[in-house]
């Protein structure tokens, strides 16, 4: 019988494994760990990397429980009761503008009345869109999804496209990926089969990202690329602070603020009404991310 303790233990081991691989890939940085406790129940381990190739990265594990906060109950349309939630959340902001930002989250939620579900996903936010790398990213995710159900990838890709969107900009946050939530008991899916899929996604993080890091981390760049990187990071900030449900969940459950906001980049800019030069790589990226009515 799969228990919440089993799931939380595996999430901790996933954090350990990903941190080991990222430290080796960076070649210089090592993770700083903060262990924290949530007054109402539970806590977590926040790990931050400020290295050579990863300017700022966070790999967080948490397992929290206690009375369900009223705001969360209303958002989830769940009656009051005791809850348990655990997961791993990752955001990496690379130093080189040609290396994309990546986000991954895998999580589990249950209520004391027996209701449970899984959620998560992976999405990529390039500063400069590379179509070949975008294909590699999506094909890798599709392969992972297809091992479990061939309907997963098209459903969850569309979900990511709809979710990772900045309506005030009419732009996507990046090139998407997959996103899923409230995967619970639904024929023919069992708790074991849902869990196997979530584990697959967690274990796909390094194989899908480390090749992109290796291919681009030493590419030369100038102030122009750095300026564009800071602008695209600004878009990332806007999404996470205005629209991201995970940020809201963490704050509404009295999570550790520093851990929740680790997703924000070290530096970002909002130049007034910046318009990319016609025919430039910046304009190409903007054209890919702009959503036309």
N, C-alpha and C positions, 0 to 999 in steps of 0.2 A: 504494500500500500504506500503510494507516494505521499509523503508528508511535507508540510511547509518547512520543516527543519531540513529535510533532504534537499529541497529546492534552494533554500538559503545557503546551505553548505556548498552546493555546486556553484552558485553565483560567486561566492567568495573565491573558490578555486579558479573560476574564469577570470576574475580580476587579477589574481596572482599570475596566471599564465600570460595574459595580455600585457601586463606590466613588464614581465621578463622579456618578452619579444620586442616591445617598443624600446626598452632601454638598450637592448643589443642593436637595434636598427638605428637608433639615434647616435650611438657610438660615444657619447660624452656624458649625457645627463643621467641622473638617477632620480627616482621618485621620492618625494617627501611625503610622508604619511601623517595624517591627523586622524586620530580616533575620536569619535564624538558620541555623546549620549543624548537621546531625546527625552526631555523630562516626562512626557506622557507615556513613554515606553519605546524601547529599542534604541537604535543608533546606527553607526556605520563607520566606514573607513574611506576617507578622502585621500586620494593620491594625486599629486601634482608634479608634472615634469616640466622643467624649464631648461632645455638642452641646446644642443648645437643645431639640429635640424627641426626639432619641434620646439617652437618658441614658447608655447604654452599649451600644455595638454593636461586633461583631467580624466582619471579613471576612478569612478566612484562605485562603492558598494554600500547598500543600506538594507536594513531589515527593521521595520518599525511596526508598532502595534499599539492598540489601546482603543478608547472610545472613538468612534468615527466622528470627525468634526462636521458640524452642520453644513458648512459650505461644500465640503466634499460629498456629503450625502445628497445634497441638492443637485450637484453637478453630475453625479453618477446615477441619480435616481434610485438611491438605495436608502432604505429605512435605517434609523439609528440602530447601533449595535457595536460590537467589538470587531475591529478589522486587523488584518495582517497584510503587509506589503513588503516585498523584497525585490531587488533588482541590481543591475549594473548599468551605469550610464557613462558614456565616453564622448568627449569632444576634443579634437586636436586642431590647434592652430599652428601651421608650419611656418618656418622662417622664410622659405623660398616661395615667392608668389606663384611659381609654376606647380607647386605641390598643393592639392586641394585640401580644404577643410573637410573633416569627416565627423559624423555623429552616429552613434549607435546606442540603442537602449533595449534591454530585455528585462521583463518584469513579470511579477506574479502578484495577484491580489485575491484575498479571500475574506469572507465574513464568517462570523461564528455560527451562522445558521446553515452553513454548508455551501453557500454560493462561492464560486471561484472563476477566475479567468486569467489568461495570459495576454500580454501586449508587448509591443516593441517595434523594431525596424532599424534599418541602416539607410542613411542618405548622404549624398556627396555634394559639396558646394565648392566647385572650382572657382578660383579667381579668374582663370583663363580656361574656357571650355576647349577640351581636346576631344574630338569626336571618337577617335580610336580608343582612348582611355574610357570614355563614357560607355562605349559598347562593351569593353572588357568588364567594367563594373556591373552593368546590368546583366550581362550573360552569366557572370559568376553568381549573382543573386538568383537568377532564374534556375540555374543548376541546383542550387541549395534548396529552393522551394519545390522544384519538381521531384526531388527525392521523396517528398512527403505527400504532395497532392498537386496535380497539374493546374488546378484552379487557383492556387495560392498566388503565384507570381502576377498574373494579369489583374487579379482583384487587389492585391496589396500594392502593386505599382500605381494603379489608379488612385488608391487611397492616399499614397504618398504625394502624388501630383496635386491632389485636392488639398491636402493638409499643409504641405510646405510651400505656402503661397502667401505673398504679401499683398493683400487687397488694396492697400493705400498706394502701392507702387505699380500694381498690375504686373508683377514680376513673380516668377518662381524663385525660391530661395537658392536653388542650385539646379542640378540635373535630376533630382528625385532619387528614387531607390525603391524601398518597400516600407510600408507602415501598416500596422495591424493593432487592433485592440479588442478587448472583451471576447477573446477566443475561449469559449467555455464548452460545456458538454453539448454536442450537436451531432446527431447521427450523420456519418459513421465515426465521428471523431470522439475519442476518449481522452481522459486526462493524460494518460501515458503518451498517446499519439501527439497531442498538442505540445506536451513537454519535450518530446523528441524533436519536434520542429523548432521550438525556441532554442534548444541546445544547439541545433544545427546553425541557426543564425548567429548565435554568440560565437561559435567556433569559426565562422566565416569571416569575422572581422579582420584578422591578421592576413589571411590569404588574399583578401580583396584590396587591402590598403597598402601593405608593405611593398608590393611591386610598384605602386604609384609613387610612393616615397622614394624608393631606390632609383627610379628612372629620372626623377626631377630634382632631387635635393641638392645636386651640385651644379645645376644649370646657372650660367651667368645671368644677372639681371641688373637693371639700373634704377635710378630714382623714379623713373616713369612707372615701372612695374610695381615698385613699392607703394607709390601713391595710389595706384589702382587697387592694389591689395587692401590698403587701408579703407578705401571706399567700399569695396565689397564686404569687408569685415563689418562696416557700419550697417549694411543690410542685414547681416547675421544678427547683430545686436537688436535691430528693430524687431525682427521676428521673435527672438527669444523673450524679449521684454513685453511685447504687445500681444502675441498670439500663442505662444507655446504653452500647451496644457500641462506639461511636466513641471515647468517653472511654477505655474499657479498651484499645482498639487503640492509641491514641496513647501511653498510658502504658507499655504492654507493648512498644512498639517504641522506647522511649527518646526519644519526641518531646519537644518543648519544653513544659514543664509550664505556663508562663504562657500559651502559645498554646492549649493544650488546655482549660484552665479559663477561657478568656475567655468561655465560654458562660454563666457564672454571673452573676447580677444584681449590681449594686453594693450593694443593701441588700435584706434579706429578713427576715421574722419568723416565729416559730413560737409564737403565743399558745396557751396551754393550752386544749384542747378548745373551740375557738371554734365557736359555733353561730349561724348567721345568723338575723336577726330574721324571723319568719314574714311572708310576703308581700313581702319586700324584694327589690331587684334581686340582692343577694348570694345569697339563697336560690334565686332562679330560676337563676342560674348554677350553683350547687351541684347543683341538681336535674338540670340538663342533663349535668353531668360525672359524676354518680354512676352507677355501673353496677349495675343490679339483678340479683340472681341469678335 
